[in-house]
Structure formats: C-alpha cells, structure tokens
Amino acid sequence: MDEELNVIRLPVRVITETQENIDLELINRQTLEPVTLDEIFTFSGNCSNDRLDSYFTKMDPVTTLRNYVEDLKAGVSLLEGHDIRKNPYGRSYDGALIPASDEPGSYNAARGHWYIIRDLVINGVNTNDTIRAIKAGIIRDMSVGFGGSDMWYRCSSCGRDMWDWECPHIPGLEDENGRMTFAWVVNARLREVSTVYKGATPGAYIEKARQYVQQGQLSQQNIHTLERQFQVRLDDGKRSFFMSKKESEGNVNLLEQLRQALRECKIEKRAVYEILSSEGEVFRQPDDIALRNELGDAATIEGIRQLKKEAEQGRQYAADLIDKAVQARVRAQGEGFDAEKYRSMLVRANDLDFVKDEIKSYEEMAKQRFTPGRQTEQEPLEPTSAPAPARQAAEEEDNIFLS
C-alpha cells in the first residue's frame, strides 16, 4: 500500500508560547547551526489523546501515544496541507505524555511543541505571514498524520485485529451485546503535522464495511448509518445490475435473490458471469465448490473453527512426541548427544509413527543401560579377586556400547 495513503489525519488545537517556556537547547538539537530566540516562533498543542473521536477510534495510550511523544522529541516535519511533495517550514522539538487526572472527562494526551524560523520564504510563502495568521487565530486547527507498518486496529468488542476474518464488528455500529464498537489505534507512529486541516476517515474499516455490503451482511439501516457518519458511499458509487428488495428483516440478501431469479428464469447464468467479469470481479465458483467438497460437513464457520482447534492440538501432540523422543535418546546415549540436530531431523521427517518407534527403541535401550544389578546365576562365593564370567561379559558389553 502507498505510504501516503496509509497516513490518517486528525485535528489539533494550537497554543502560542512565551519566551519563558521555550527550551532553546532542545530546538538547537534539531538545527545544523544554532538559532536565537529572536529568530524563531514557537507554539504547542495536544496532538492526540485516548478519547473516542468522531471516527470511532481511540489512540492506545500504552503504545500509540508514547510513540507520538518519542517522534515529537525526535523531530516531526510541519507541512502545509499534508503535501509531502513540498518542503516543510517548521519542525517539532519536544513532546510529553500528559496522564489523565481523576477529574471526569480527563484523558491521557500527547503534547507537542513546534518552532518556525521567522522571515523565511518556503514554497513561495513567507513564514511571517503564517506566524501572524496563527497569532490572530486564523490558523488555529491543525491536523496530525499517523500510520506505520506496525500500526493496527484492535476491535473494542472482541479484541481481535479488525481485519481478522473472525472479527464481525464495524466501528460505529452496535455489537451483539448492544455496545457501540470502536477501534483502538495500536502502535501507530506520528508522521507529520500540517497547519491546514484536511480530515480523512480511517480507510481500514470503511473498506471492511464495503466488503460486508457486497456480501449482503449489513442491514439497510446500518448501511445508511455508516454512510452518514463517514460521508462515504459503501457501494463504490455503483449500483447492482439486479435491484435488491428490502426483506422483512431489512437484510440485503442479493445472493438469495439471484438464486430466486435463476429459478424463475428471469436471468441467465451466462449473463451473471459476463457482468461479474465486466465489473472486474474474479469468478471463483469452481474453487469455492472444490473447497466446500473437500471440507464436507465442516464447511461452516463453526466447522472451520473446530478444524483450526484440532489442527493446533495436533501440532502440540506432534511437538510433545518429538520432545519425548529426544529425551529418550538423551537418556540412552548421554548428555553429549546432539539433541537439537536430532530434533530437527524428526521435524523434517514429519512422521508420527517413526517418532513413536524412535521413542520405543531408545526407551528400551535406556532400560538396558540403567537396569540395576546384573542377572547372574547364583554360585557359591569364593574368595577371589577375579570377576565372575557373567559380570565380566556385562561390563565388556557396556564398554562396547559406551564406546
């Protein structure tokens, strides 16, 4: 995915600073040559907090807000209109995590500090004009861009990644327990800050909602709710070639309507295939049928979950068997044996019957090695220093095995 498209923006309110609050040393850590207080203009603001926003997201205070503070201290570019093709005209120089207080409505927040060099022309604009606009309150809202390859959305209802196929929830809609679902933004990084607000809705769960609409898994009421909240169309601006009917429960079940139309000979299968191909959809019926035939009665959500559970149990059983085989061979051959190399060989073999045979073989060998006493015929004890023949033979056998 394009890095720029993976950046999300939310508004920030700015506050100008007095010279007493400016840490010039921190600013000069960002510069190649030292600057003076007369050369700069500074302002600050809370970049983000863990309050529920209008996009039904919350910033995770343990990961995301702490990352923001680190990024603010390291220096984040100040841009115009989130246009990364233009040169930045300011930079952050400090940040702090502000913990929530005991007061109602208090939230954890990440606060940033930025500086602008006075009387500097960048991208055809003099920074003095921007500074005057900030002081006059004309520019008072900003937007922060965040993203990162490690960022993900954790569902508030089930705790899974919102892209996990087992997560059926969408932020902005109620879950099965009647709670409003939202998404925790986890492990995001601060990319840039802009003095021109340009809002953008988080694209991850918008795309998820579109997929649910295409699969007929959202009611008309929920579709209208999401479209109003996020000011988007969930059908990609296209209408279905077959007008769907509103069922008594309000569910859009296009697949069932297609089946009914085919049974009543209102449309042809060939026409359905042609439309799917012309719309850029991949027709995967043969693959789907083959998969369902292979799964049989397990071709259900619960069936697949059970198969996954059994597969995990099988992997654990195989791992336990291999551990047992390694332990048996170590007992039989001693601690000097290369256990890890033997373990790798058993894993590559991927044959549980072979592993069981190995366990049986080396357990028997270990029993022979560590059987207490020797089996000898009872003979009258004689005062001699020479060992009995059976004892001598057993000792020779041990010496040969150990060598």
N, C-alpha and C positions, 0 to 999 in steps of 0.2 A: 504494500500500500504506500502511496505517495506520502512522504513525511509531513508535508504541509497539510494534507487532508486529514492527518491523524492528530492535528492540533485543535484543541477545543478552547473556546474563549468565554470568559465571564466578566461582569463589570466590577470595577474597583472605584472607590471614592478617595480623592487625593486631598492632602492637607499640606500647606506650606510650612516650612520650618524656620525658626530663628537661628541666628548665628551661634547662639549658646548651645544649640542642640546638634551642631554639625561636628562630626568627627573627621577632621581633615586628614588625619593619618590613614583612616580606612579608605578615604577617597583616593589618596595618592598611591595606594596599593594597586588601584586599577589603572593608573596613568603611567605612561612611559617617562614623562617629565613632571615634576611636582607642580601643582596648581595652588593658587592662593584663594582665600575666601572671597575676595573681590571678583574673581574670575568665574565663580560658579553660582548656580541657583539650585537649591535642593527642596525636595518635598517628600512626603511619606504617605503611607496608606496601608490598610489591611488588605493584603492580596486575596485572602480566602479564609474561610472558616468551615467548621463541620456542621453548619446549619443546612437544613433542607432548602434547596434553591428551586427556582421555577421550572427547572428541567428535571426535577425529581432525582437529583443526585446529592450526595454528601461526600465531602472530602475526608478520607480516612486520616484521623489525627496522628496515628502511630507511624504511618508510612508517608502519605502524600504531603501533609502539612510540614512535617520535618524535612522532607526533601525540598520543599519550597524555600525554607529558611536557608538550607545549605546552598541552594542555587542563587538566592539573593545575595548571600555573602560572597560567593564566588564571582558574581557579576553577571547580570542579565541585560540584554540589549533593550533599549527604549526605542520603539519604532513608531511609524505613522501608519495607521490603518492596517496593521498586521501585514504590511507589504515587505516581505523578506528580501525582495529584489532591490530595495532602497537601503541606503546607508543609515544606521542608527544614529540618533542625535543626542542620546543620553544613555545612562547606564546605572544599574543598581550598585550599591556599595555596602549595604548591610541588611540584616534581617533578624527577626526574633520571633520565637514562638510564644504567643500570649495565651496562657492557660485560662480555662473558663473559671469564673468565680462561683460562689454559692448563690448569687443573685439569679432570680428567674430570667430566662431569656439570654443568659450568658453562654458564649460558645468559645471553643478553642479557635485561635486565629493565627495566621502567619502575617506579620507586619514587615513591609519593605521600605527601604529608603533609596531614593534616586537623586542623581545630580545631572545638571545640564550646563555646558560651557556657554557663557554669555557671548553675545555678538559674534556668533559663528554661523556662516551660511552653509547649510547642508541640504541637498536635494532642492536647491533653489529657494529655500525659506530661511530667513534669519531667525535664530533661536530666541532673540529678544522678543519677537512677535509672539512666539509660543509662550514664553515666560509671562508676558503681560496678559495673555489670554487665561493662563492658569490663575494669576493673581486676581483677575477681575471676575473669576468664577465662570467664565465662558467654557473653559475646558475644566470640568470637574469630575467627570466619569471616565474611567479608563477600562481597559479590557486586558486580561491576562490570558496567554496561550499556554496550554499544558498538553502533555502527551507522553511519549516514550515507549520503547519496545516492551518494557516490563509492566506497563500500566494495564489494569484490567478492571472490570466492573463486577463487584460482588453483590449478588441479589440479597436484599434485606429480608426476604421471606424464607428462602431456603438455604442461603449461604453459598450457593454454587456460583461459578462463573456464569454470567448471563448468556454467554454463547454455548454453554453446556447444553447438550440436547435433552438432558434430564431436568433442566430449569424451564418450567412452563410460564414464568411470570414476566410481566412487562411493567416498567416504571410508569406510574400514573394511573394504574388500574388496581382494583382490589384483588387480593389473593383469595384462596379458598377459605381462609379464616376471617375474611372481612376486613383485613388490614390493607392500607394503601402501600403498594410496593414502591420502593425506591432503590437506587443503585449506589453503593459505596464505591467511590473512585479510589482504587488502591494502587499505591506505588507509582504515582504519576510524578513527572518532573516538570519544572517551570521552564518553558522555552523562551518566551519573550513577553514584553509588556507594550501596549500601544496606548497612545493618548487620544485615539479616535475609536470610539466604541463601535464594534461591529459584532453583534451577537451571532451565535451559532449554536444549534441544538446538537447534543451528543449524537453522532450518527449511528453508534453501535446498536442501541435498542430501537431506533427508528427502522433500521434495516430488518431487525428481528420482527417488528410489528408488520412490516410489509410481507415478510415470508408467511406469517400467520394468516394474513388476509388472503394471500394467494392459495393457501392450503385450506381455507374455509374454517379456520379455528377461532375467529373473533366474531362476536355478535355485531350487528349494525350499530347498536348503541355504543359499544366500546370503540368501534372504528371512528364514529363521529366524535367521541370524547378525545381520542388521541389526536385526530386531525385538528380539532380546535385548540388543544393545548400546545401543540408543537408547530402549528401553522404549516402543515405539510399535507400532501396527498399521499395516501398509502397505496395507491394503485399505479404509481409511476406515471400518472396522467393519462392512462389508457383505460378504456372500458372493455369489459369482457365481450367477446363476439356473441355470447349467449347470455341474454339478460336474466339475471338471477331473480328468484322470487323470495319474498320475505316469508319465512316459515313462521309457524305459530310461536316458537320459542325465540324467534329473532336471529337464528343462526344462518349464516351464508354457507350452504352446502352445495357448491357448484358441482362436485363430483356426482352426487346423487341425482341432481337434475340432468346431468349429461347421460347418466345411465337410463333415466326415465325417457329422455328424448330419443335415445337409441332404440329402446324397446318399442316406442310408439312410431319409429321410423320417421321422425321429424328431421333428423340429421344423419349424415353418413359418417362412418368411421374414417373413411379416406379424407373427408373434409376436416375432421378433427386433427388428423395427423398433419395435413397441409398447413393448418392455422398454427399449430404448435411450432412447426418448423419455421414459418414465416415470422413468428414473434421472437425467434432466437432461442426458444426453449429446446432443451435436449430431451427427446422422447426416449425414456428408459424402461418402457414396459417389459421387454424381454428380460433385462437384468433384474427388474423387480420381481417378476414371476419366478425366475430361477432362484432368487434368494428366498422367496417365500416357500417354494417347493423344498429347498434344502432345509429350511428351519421347521417346516411342518407345523405341528401344533404350537411350537414355540414362537411363531411369527406374530407375537403380540408384544406390547410394551412390557408387561409383567413377565412374559416368557423370556424376553431378551435380558431383562434384569436378572432372572434366575440363572440363565446361562452364564452371564458375567460373574455371578456369585460362585457358581460351581467351577468355572474356569480358574478363579482366584484360589479356591480351595484346592483344586488340582495342582496348581503351581506350588502352593505351600506344601502339599503332600510330597511332591517330587523333590522339593528342596530339603524336606526333612529326611527323606530316604537317602539322598546324597550325603547329607551330614552324617547319617548313621553308618554309611559305607566307609566314609573317610575315617570316622572314629574307630571302626572295627579294624581297618588296616593299620592304623597307627598303633593300636594295642598289640596287633600281631607282629609288626615289624619294628616298633620302637619310634621314639620321638625324632630320630634322624631322617625319617621318611619324608619325602616332598609331598605334603598333603595337598597344597594348592594346585600343583600340577595334576595330581590325581583327580581332584575335584573338577578341574576344567575338562579333563578327558570324559568324565561321567556326564557333564552337562552337554558336551558336544555329541555324545553317543545318543542322548535323548531316548533311552530305552529302559523303562522301569523294571522289566523282567531281568535285564542284565544287571541292574543295580541290586536287585534282590538277591541274585546269585552271588554277587560280589560280597554282600553282607553275610550271607550264609557261609561262604567259603572262608572268609577271614575271621569270622566268629569262631568257627571250628578250629582254625589254626591257632587262634589266641587261647582257646581252652587247652589245646595240647601243650602250648608253651608254658602256661601258668598253672597246670594241674598240680596240686600239692602232693608231694611224695612220689614214689615210683612203684609200679606194680612188679613185685619180685616174688619168687617162690620162697616160702619160709624155709630156712636152713638153720641148722644149729650154729650159734655164734661161735666163732673161733678167734682166738687172739692173734690176728694177723693184720698187717698194715695194708695189704693189697685189697683194692675194691672188689666187691662181688661182680661177677660177669654181667648180670643184668644192669647194675648201676653203671658199670663202665660203658656198656653199649648205649645206655640212655644219654650219658654225658657226651659220648662221641657224636650221637645224633644231634644233640643241642649245639655242639661246636660247629657241625656241618651247616645246620640251619642258620645259626647266627652269622657265620662267615659269608 
